């Protein structure tokens, strides 16, 4: 009987954890999509609120601070984007790692940046708030 109760308790807590993780995964992906939408809508203040003060990004052009990222975002004209192949994992309860693909149309500083890219973002939860702390992208070779 004790084994059956232990099994039932494990099954219950596992289902609660899976349900929590699924909800957290959706919430994190919603935030990532909102960042993209803020760029498309040119809502730079909204974009900034999603990023931690010590945010960093890595691109072929270099390693960016939040100020450099904001400068780049202001020079971006994102016409459309479509996110696919999303994965969210939680290395711990305050950290989320996202990987996904984006098909985008637009330009940055007049240069066409349209194409499909692979992305990774790291979000950190401080208190009740999730903020982006890291982001990178790579355009696959043709």
Buried (B, 14 or more C-beta within 10 A) or exposed (E): EEEEEEEEEEEEEEEEEEEEBEEBBEEBBEBBBBBBBBBBEEEEEBBBEBBBEEBBBBBEEEEBEBEBBBEBBEEBBBEEBEBEEBEBEBEEEEBBBBEBBBEBBBBBEEEEBEEEBBBBBBBBBEEEEBBBBBBBBEEEEE
